[in-house]
């Protein structure tokens, strides 16, 4: 009887770990693709203005922080690209029903 319980517990443990790994795969791999696809298919384009450009991380990545206005509300985002210059404008794609979901147009096209 005890051997069957140990076998059953091992089987349950493997199922739980398999589910955890599959959820992590979905969260890290598939979910971002779904979000970018939604922007690509349903997004609207506008201009955003870079208010800050700085190096981030140990690899020297250049990150530009941008703002844009929709219906008198300001929204923000960031985009990593070595050619960004403070006060320049970039094209961004946002969701009309949720402008907080936005990305640089170039990022959406290249993804």
DSSP file (Angstrom, degrees, kcal/mol; ACC not computed):
  #  RESIDUE AA STRUCTURE BP1 BP2  ACC     N-H-->O    O-->H-N    N-H-->O    O-->H-N    TCO  KAPPA ALPHA  PHI   PSI    X-CA   Y-CA   Z-CA
    1    1 A X     >        0   0    0      0, 0.0     4,-1.8     0, 0.0     5,-0.1   0.000 360.0 360.0 360.0 -41.7    0.0    0.0    0.0
    2    2 A X  H  >  +     0   0    0      1,-0.2     4,-2.1     2,-0.2     5,-0.2   0.860 360.0  54.8 -65.7 -35.4    2.8    2.4    0.9
    3    3 A X  H  > S+     0   0    0      1,-0.2     4,-2.3     2,-0.2    -1,-0.2   0.899 106.7  51.2 -64.4 -40.9    4.6    1.7   -2.4
    4    4 A X  H  > S+     0   0    0      2,-0.2     4,-2.5     1,-0.2    -1,-0.2   0.883 108.8  51.2 -64.3 -38.6    1.4    2.7   -4.3
    5    5 A X  H  X S+     0   0    0     -4,-1.8     4,-2.6     2,-0.2    -2,-0.2   0.912 110.4  48.6 -65.0 -42.8    1.1    6.0   -2.4
    6    6 A X  H  X S+     0   0    0     -4,-2.1     4,-2.2     2,-0.2    -2,-0.2   0.913 112.9  48.1 -62.4 -42.4    4.7    6.9   -3.2
    7    7 A X  H  X S+     0   0    0     -4,-2.3     4,-2.1     2,-0.2    -2,-0.2   0.905 112.5  48.7 -64.0 -42.2    4.1    6.1   -6.8
    8    8 A X  H  X S+     0   0    0     -4,-2.5     4,-2.4     2,-0.2    -2,-0.2   0.899 110.7  50.6 -64.7 -42.1    0.9    8.2   -6.8
    9    9 A X  H  X S+     0   0    0     -4,-2.6     4,-2.3     2,-0.2    -2,-0.2   0.886 110.5  49.4 -64.2 -39.5    2.7   11.1   -5.1
   10   10 A X  H  X S+     0   0    0     -4,-2.2     4,-2.2     2,-0.2    -2,-0.2   0.906 110.8  50.5 -64.4 -41.6    5.5   11.0   -7.7
   11   11 A X  H  X S+     0   0    0     -4,-2.1     4,-1.9     2,-0.2    -2,-0.2   0.915 111.7  47.3 -62.7 -44.4    3.0   10.9  -10.5
   12   12 A X  H  X S+     0   0    0     -4,-2.4     4,-2.5     1,-0.2    -1,-0.2   0.902 110.6  52.9 -63.1 -41.7    1.1   13.9   -9.0
   13   13 A X  H  X S+     0   0    0     -4,-2.3     4,-2.4     1,-0.2    -2,-0.2   0.902 108.6  49.5 -62.2 -41.6    4.4   15.8   -8.6
   14   14 A X  H  X S+     0   0    0     -4,-2.2     4,-2.3     2,-0.2    -1,-0.2   0.887 110.5  50.7 -65.3 -39.0    5.3   15.3  -12.2
   15   15 A X  H  X S+     0   0    0     -4,-1.9     4,-2.4     2,-0.2    -2,-0.2   0.930 110.5  49.1 -64.1 -44.8    1.9   16.5  -13.4
   16   16 A X  H  X S+     0   0    0     -4,-2.5     4,-2.3     1,-0.2    -2,-0.2   0.926 112.9  46.9 -61.5 -45.5    2.2   19.6  -11.3
   17   17 A X  H  X S+     0   0    0     -4,-2.4     4,-2.5     2,-0.2    -1,-0.2   0.871 110.6  52.8 -66.4 -36.3    5.7   20.4  -12.6
   18   18 A X  H  X S+     0   0    0     -4,-2.3     4,-2.4     2,-0.2    -1,-0.2   0.925 110.0  48.0 -63.3 -44.0    4.6   19.8  -16.2
   19   19 A X  H  X S+     0   0    0     -4,-2.4     4,-2.4     2,-0.2    -2,-0.2   0.911 111.4  50.8 -62.6 -42.4    1.8   22.2  -15.7
   20   20 A X  H  X S+     0   0    0     -4,-2.3     4,-2.2     2,-0.2    -2,-0.2   0.922 111.2  47.7 -61.6 -45.0    4.1   24.8  -14.2
   21   21 A X  H  X S+     0   0    0     -4,-2.5     4,-2.3     1,-0.2    -1,-0.2   0.909 112.1  49.6 -64.4 -41.8    6.6   24.5  -17.1
   22   22 A X  H  X S+     0   0    0     -4,-2.4     4,-2.3     1,-0.2    -1,-0.2   0.897 110.5  50.3 -64.5 -40.0    3.8   24.8  -19.7
   23   23 A X  H  X S+     0   0    0     -4,-2.4     4,-2.7     2,-0.2    -1,-0.2   0.897 110.6  49.4 -64.5 -40.1    2.4   27.9  -18.0
   24   24 A X  H  X S+     0   0    0     -4,-2.2     4,-2.7     2,-0.2     5,-0.3   0.905 109.8  51.8 -65.2 -40.9    5.9   29.5  -17.9
   25   25 A X  H  X>S+     0   0    0     -4,-2.3     4,-2.4     2,-0.2     5,-1.0   0.920 113.1  45.1 -60.4 -44.1    6.4   28.7  -21.6
   26   26 A X  I  <>S+     0   0    0     -4,-2.3     5,-3.0     3,-0.2     4,-0.3   0.934 114.8  47.7 -64.6 -46.4    3.0   30.3  -22.4
   27   27 A X  I  <5S+     0   0    0     -4,-2.7     5,-0.3     1,-0.2    -2,-0.2   0.889 123.1  32.0 -64.7 -41.1    3.7   33.4  -20.2
   28   28 A X  I  <5S+     0   0    0     -4,-2.7    -1,-0.2    -5,-0.2    -2,-0.2   0.761 133.3  23.6 -89.8 -26.5    7.2   34.0  -21.6
   29   29 A X  I  X5S+     0   0    0     -4,-2.4     4,-0.7    -5,-0.3    -3,-0.2   0.871 126.8  28.8-107.7 -52.9    6.8   32.8  -25.2
   30   30 A X  I  ><S+     0   0    0     -5,-1.0     4,-2.0    -4,-0.3    -3,-0.2   0.887 110.4  62.0 -84.4 -40.5    3.3   32.8  -26.5
   31   31 A X  H  ><S+     0   0    0     -5,-3.0     4,-2.1     1,-0.2     5,-0.2   0.904 103.1  49.3 -57.1 -48.0    1.7   35.7  -24.5
   32   32 A X  H  > S+     0   0    0     -5,-0.3     4,-2.4    -6,-0.2    -1,-0.2   0.895 109.8  53.2 -60.5 -37.1    4.1   38.4  -25.8
   33   33 A X  H  X S+     0   0    0     -4,-0.7     4,-2.5     1,-0.2    -1,-0.2   0.894 108.0  50.6 -63.1 -38.9    3.4   37.3  -29.4
   34   34 A X  H  X S+     0   0    0     -4,-2.0     4,-2.0     2,-0.2    -1,-0.2   0.902 110.6  49.4 -64.2 -41.0   -0.3   37.6  -28.8
   35   35 A X  H  X S+     0   0    0     -4,-2.1     4,-1.8     2,-0.2    -2,-0.2   0.910 113.0  45.5 -66.0 -42.8    0.1   41.1  -27.4
   36   36 A X  H  X S+     0   0    0     -4,-2.4     4,-2.8     2,-0.2    -2,-0.2   0.897 111.1  53.6 -68.2 -39.8    2.2   42.2  -30.4
   37   37 A X  H  X S+     0   0    0     -4,-2.5     4,-2.5    -5,-0.2     5,-0.3   0.892 106.9  52.5 -61.0 -38.9   -0.2   40.6  -32.8
   38   38 A X  H  X S+     0   0    0     -4,-2.0     4,-2.9     2,-0.2     5,-0.4   0.915 111.3  45.9 -63.6 -42.6   -3.1   42.5  -31.2
   39   39 A X  H  X S+     0   0    0     -4,-1.8     4,-1.7     3,-0.2    -2,-0.2   0.919 113.4  50.2 -63.9 -42.7   -1.2   45.8  -31.7
   40   40 A X  H  < S+     0   0    0     -4,-2.8    -2,-0.2     1,-0.2    -1,-0.2   0.889 121.1  33.3 -62.8 -40.1   -0.3   44.8  -35.3
   41   41 A X  H  < S+     0   0    0     -4,-2.5    -2,-0.2    -5,-0.2    -1,-0.2   0.869 135.2  19.8 -86.6 -39.3   -3.9   43.9  -36.2
   42   42 A X  H  < S+     0   0    0     -4,-2.9    54,-0.5    -5,-0.3    -3,-0.2   0.452  94.2 116.5-113.7  -3.2   -6.0   46.4  -34.1
   43   43 A X     <  -     0   0    0     -4,-1.7     2,-0.3    -5,-0.4    52,-0.2  -0.266  51.1-142.2 -75.8 155.5   -3.6   49.2  -33.2
   44   44 A X  E     -A   94   0A   0     50,-3.1    50,-2.5    -2,-0.0     2,-0.4  -0.835  18.4-127.3-110.0 151.8   -3.7   52.8  -34.2
   45   45 A X  E     +A   93   0A   0     -2,-0.3     2,-0.3    48,-0.2    48,-0.2  -0.790  36.0 149.7-104.5 143.1   -0.7   54.9  -35.1
   46   46 A X  E     -A   92   0A   0     46,-1.9    46,-2.7    -2,-0.4     2,-0.3  -0.923  43.7 -92.0-152.8 177.5    0.3   58.2  -33.7
   47   47 A X  E     -A   91   0A   0     -2,-0.3    22,-0.3    44,-0.2     2,-0.3  -0.767  33.0-169.5 -97.2 143.1    3.5   60.3  -32.9
   48   48 A X  E     -A   90   0A   0     42,-2.7    42,-2.4    -2,-0.3     2,-0.5  -0.943  14.5-135.8-127.2 153.8    5.2   60.2  -29.6
   49   49 A X  E     -AB  89  67A   0     18,-2.4    18,-1.7    -2,-0.3     2,-0.5  -0.933  16.2-125.8-116.5 131.3    8.0   62.5  -28.4
   50   50 A X  E     + B   0  66A   0     38,-2.8    37,-2.2    -2,-0.5    16,-0.3  -0.611  28.1 174.6 -76.0 119.7   11.1   61.3  -26.6
   51   51 A X  E     +     0   0A   0     14,-2.4     2,-0.3    -2,-0.5    -1,-0.2   0.570  69.3  20.1-101.1 -12.5   11.5   63.1  -23.3
   52   52 A X  E     - B   0  65A   0     13,-1.2    13,-3.1    33,-0.1     2,-0.4  -0.958  57.0-174.9-156.4 138.5   14.5   61.2  -22.1
   53   53 A X  E     + B   0  64A   0     -2,-0.3     2,-0.3    11,-0.2    11,-0.2  -0.994  23.6 149.3-133.5 126.4   17.2   59.0  -23.7
   54   54 A X  E     - B   0  63A   0      9,-2.3     9,-3.1    -2,-0.4     2,-0.3  -0.986  46.5 -97.7-153.1 161.3   19.7   57.2  -21.5
   55   55 A X  E     - B   0  62A   0     -2,-0.3     2,-0.3     7,-0.2     7,-0.2  -0.630  40.3-173.9 -80.5 138.1   21.9   54.1  -21.4
   56   56 A X  E   > + B   0  61A   0      5,-3.1     5,-1.2    -2,-0.3     3,-0.2  -0.961  40.4  11.5-132.2 150.8   20.5   51.2  -19.4
   57   57 A X  T > 5S-     0   0    0     -2,-0.3     3,-0.7     1,-0.2    -2,-0.0   0.064  90.9 -73.9  75.3 173.5   21.9   47.8  -18.3
   58   58 A X  T 3 5S+     0   0    0      1,-0.2    -1,-0.2     2,-0.1    -3,-0.0   0.587 122.9  65.2 -83.8 -11.0   25.4   46.5  -18.5
   59   59 A X  T 3 5S-     0   0    0     -3,-0.2    -1,-0.2     2,-0.0    -2,-0.1   0.418 111.7-111.3 -92.5   2.0   25.4   46.0  -22.3
   60   60 A X  T < 5 +     0   0    0     -3,-0.7    -3,-0.2     1,-0.2     2,-0.2   0.806  50.3 177.0  76.4  29.7   25.0   49.7  -23.1
   61   61 A X  E   < -B   56   0A   0     -5,-1.2    -5,-3.1    -6,-0.1     2,-0.6  -0.460  24.6-136.5 -67.4 135.7   21.5   49.6  -24.4
   62   62 A X  E     -B   55   0A   0     -7,-0.2    19,-2.0    -2,-0.2     2,-0.5  -0.860  22.4-168.8 -96.5 122.0   20.0   53.0  -25.3
   63   63 A X  E     -BC  54  80A   0     -9,-3.1    -9,-2.3    -2,-0.6     2,-0.5  -0.942   7.2-159.4-116.5 129.1   16.5   53.4  -24.1
   64   64 A X  E     -BC  53  79A   0     15,-3.1    15,-2.3    -2,-0.5     2,-0.5  -0.917   6.9-151.3-107.2 130.6   14.2   56.2  -25.1
   65   65 A X  E     -BC  52  78A   0    -13,-3.1   -14,-2.4    -2,-0.5   -13,-1.2  -0.875  21.7-171.3-101.2 128.2   11.2   57.1  -23.0
   66   66 A X  E     -BC  50  77A   0     11,-2.5    11,-1.8    -2,-0.5     2,-0.3  -0.809  15.6-158.1-123.7 160.1    8.3   58.6  -24.9
   67   67 A X  E     +BC  49  76A   0    -18,-1.7   -18,-2.4    -2,-0.3     2,-0.3  -0.965  11.7 176.7-131.2 149.3    5.0   60.3  -24.2
   68   68 A X  E     - C   0  75A   0      7,-2.2     7,-2.8    -2,-0.3     2,-0.5  -0.980  21.9-127.9-148.7 160.5    1.9   60.7  -26.4
   69   69 A X  E     + C   0  74A   0    -22,-0.3     2,-0.4    -2,-0.3     5,-0.2  -0.928  21.8 174.2-118.1 130.9   -1.5   62.2  -26.0
   70   70 A X  E >  S- C   0  73A   0      3,-2.5     3,-1.5    -2,-0.5    29,-0.1  -0.988  77.6 -14.4-133.2 123.3   -4.9   60.5  -26.7
   71   71 A X  T 3  S-     0   0    0     -2,-0.4     3,-0.1     1,-0.3    -1,-0.1   0.893 128.0 -54.3  51.4  46.5   -8.2   62.3  -25.9
   72   72 A X  T 3  S+     0   0    0      1,-0.2     2,-0.4    -3,-0.0    -1,-0.3   0.652 115.3 116.2  63.5  18.8   -6.3   64.8  -23.6
   73   73 A X  E <   -C   70   0A   0     -3,-1.5    -3,-2.5     2,-0.0     2,-0.4  -0.960  60.6-134.8-115.8 136.3   -4.7   62.0  -21.6
   74   74 A X  E     -C   69   0A   0     -2,-0.4     2,-0.3    -5,-0.2    -5,-0.2  -0.728  22.8-175.8 -90.5 137.4   -0.9   61.5  -21.6
   75   75 A X  E     -C   68   0A   0     -7,-2.8    -7,-2.2    -2,-0.4     2,-0.3  -0.912   6.8-153.7-127.8 157.1    0.5   58.0  -21.9
   76   76 A X  E     +C   67   0A   0     -2,-0.3     2,-0.3    -9,-0.2    -9,-0.2  -0.863  19.3 152.9-130.6 162.1    4.1   56.8  -21.7
   77   77 A X  E     -C   66   0A   0    -11,-1.8   -11,-2.5    -2,-0.3     2,-0.3  -0.944  27.3-124.2-165.9-176.7    6.3   54.0  -23.0
   78   78 A X  E     -C   65   0A   0     -2,-0.3     2,-0.3   -13,-0.2    26,-0.3  -0.975  11.5-165.2-142.9 158.8    9.9   53.2  -23.9
   79   79 A X  E     -C   64   0A   0    -15,-2.3   -15,-3.1    -2,-0.3     2,-0.6  -0.992  16.2-138.2-145.9 133.1   11.8   51.9  -26.9
   80   80 A X  E     +C   63   0A   0     -2,-0.3     2,-0.3   -17,-0.2   -17,-0.2  -0.840  44.7 132.0 -97.2 119.4   15.3   50.5  -27.0
   81   81 A X    >   -     0   0    0    -19,-2.0     3,-1.2    -2,-0.6    -2,-0.1  -0.897  53.1-135.9-165.6 136.0   17.3   51.7  -30.0
   82   82 A X  T 3  S+     0   0    0     -2,-0.3   -19,-0.1     1,-0.2    -1,-0.0   0.648 100.9  60.8 -70.2 -15.1   20.9   53.1  -30.4
   83   83 A X  T 3  S+     0   0    0    -21,-0.1    -1,-0.2     2,-0.0     2,-0.2   0.229  74.1 124.3 -99.7  14.4   19.8   55.8  -32.8
   84   84 A X    <   -     0   0    0     -3,-1.2     2,-0.4   -22,-0.1   -21,-0.0  -0.526  39.6-166.6 -79.4 141.8   17.3   57.6  -30.5
   85   85 A X    >   -     0   0    0     -2,-0.2     3,-2.0     4,-0.1   -35,-0.2  -0.993  29.9-102.3-129.8 133.5   17.8   61.3  -29.8
   86   86 A X  T 3  S+     0   0    0     -2,-0.4   -35,-0.2     1,-0.3     3,-0.1  -0.235 105.5  18.0 -55.0 139.3   16.1   63.3  -27.0
   87   87 A X  T 3  S+     0   0    0    -37,-2.2    -1,-0.3     1,-0.3   -36,-0.1   0.344  95.3 124.2  76.7  -1.4   13.2   65.4  -28.2
   88   88 A X    <   -     0   0    0     -3,-2.0   -38,-2.8   -39,-0.1     2,-0.3  -0.327  58.6-123.5 -73.5 168.8   12.8   63.5  -31.5
   89   89 A X  E     -A   49   0A   0    -40,-0.2     2,-0.3    -3,-0.1   -40,-0.2  -0.867  23.9-170.9-112.8 152.2    9.5   61.9  -32.4
   90   90 A X  E     -A   48   0A   0    -42,-2.4   -42,-2.7    -2,-0.3     2,-0.4  -0.956  27.6-110.0-134.7 155.7    8.8   58.3  -33.2
   91   91 A X  E     -A   47   0A   0     -2,-0.3    14,-2.6   -44,-0.2    15,-0.5  -0.699  38.9-174.9 -83.5 136.5    5.8   56.5  -34.6
   92   92 A X  E     -AD  46 104A   0    -46,-2.7   -46,-1.9    -2,-0.4     2,-0.4  -0.901  20.1-138.3-129.0 161.2    4.0   54.3  -32.1
   93   93 A X  E     +AD  45 103A   0     10,-3.0    10,-2.1    -2,-0.3     2,-0.3  -0.971  28.1 171.9-117.3 132.8    1.1   51.8  -32.2
   94   94 A X  E     -AD  44 102A   0    -50,-2.5   -50,-3.1    -2,-0.4     2,-0.5  -0.927  36.3-105.7-137.1 161.5   -1.5   51.8  -29.4
   95   95 A X  E >   - D   0  98A   0      6,-1.5     3,-0.9     3,-0.7     6,-0.2  -0.782  23.0-141.9 -89.4 130.1   -4.8   50.1  -28.7
   96   96 A X  T 3  S+     0   0    0     -2,-0.5     3,-0.4   -54,-0.5    -1,-0.1   0.863 102.3  44.9 -60.0 -38.9   -7.7   52.5  -29.1
   97   97 A X  T 3  S+     0   0    0      1,-0.3    -1,-0.3     2,-0.1     2,-0.1   0.587 130.8  22.4 -83.8  -9.4   -9.6   50.9  -26.1
   98   98 A X  E X   +D   95   0A   0     -3,-0.9     3,-2.3     3,-0.2    -3,-0.7  -0.517  62.5 179.3-155.2  80.3   -6.4   50.8  -23.9
   99   99 A X  E 3  S+     0   0A   0     -3,-0.4    -3,-0.1     1,-0.3    -2,-0.1   0.656  76.8  77.2 -62.2 -14.4   -3.7   53.3  -25.0
  100  100 A X  E 3  S+     0   0A   0      1,-0.1     2,-1.1    -6,-0.1    -1,-0.3   0.769  81.5  75.6 -65.1 -22.1   -1.5   52.1  -22.1
  101  101 A X  E <  S+     0   0A   0     -3,-2.3    -6,-1.5    -6,-0.2     2,-0.3  -0.792  74.4 134.2 -87.7  99.4   -0.8   49.1  -24.4
  102  102 A X  E     -D   94   0A   0     -2,-1.1     2,-0.3    -8,-0.2    -8,-0.2  -0.973  30.3-179.5-147.7 157.4    1.6   50.6  -26.8
  103  103 A X  E     -D   93   0A   0    -10,-2.1   -10,-3.0    -2,-0.3     2,-0.1  -0.972  43.0 -84.9-150.9 158.7    4.9   49.9  -28.6
  104  104 A X  E  >  -D   92   0A   0    -26,-0.3     4,-2.1    -2,-0.3     3,-0.3  -0.460  39.3-126.1 -63.8 139.7    7.1   51.7  -31.1
  105  105 A X  H  > S+     0   0    0    -14,-2.6     4,-2.6     1,-0.2     5,-0.2   0.891 109.9  55.0 -57.2 -42.2    5.9   51.0  -34.6
  106  106 A X  H  > S+     0   0    0    -15,-0.5     4,-2.1     1,-0.2    -1,-0.2   0.886 107.1  50.5 -60.3 -39.8    9.4   49.8  -35.6
  107  107 A X  H  > S+     0   0    0     -3,-0.3     4,-1.4     2,-0.2    -1,-0.2   0.924 110.8  48.6 -64.1 -44.6    9.3   47.2  -32.8
  108  108 A X  H  < S+     0   0    0     -4,-2.1    -2,-0.2     1,-0.2     3,-0.2   0.909 113.3  47.5 -63.3 -42.0    5.9   45.9  -33.8
  109  109 A X  H  < S+     0   0    0     -4,-2.6    -1,-0.2     1,-0.2    -2,-0.2   0.874 116.1  43.5 -66.8 -37.1    7.0   45.6  -37.4
  110  110 A X  H  <        0   0    0     -4,-2.1    -1,-0.2     1,-0.2    -2,-0.2   0.636 360.0 360.0 -84.8 -14.1   10.2   43.8  -36.6
  111  111 A X     <        0   0    0     -4,-1.4    -1,-0.2    -3,-0.2    -2,-0.1   0.503 360.0 360.0 -68.5 360.0    8.8   41.4  -34.0
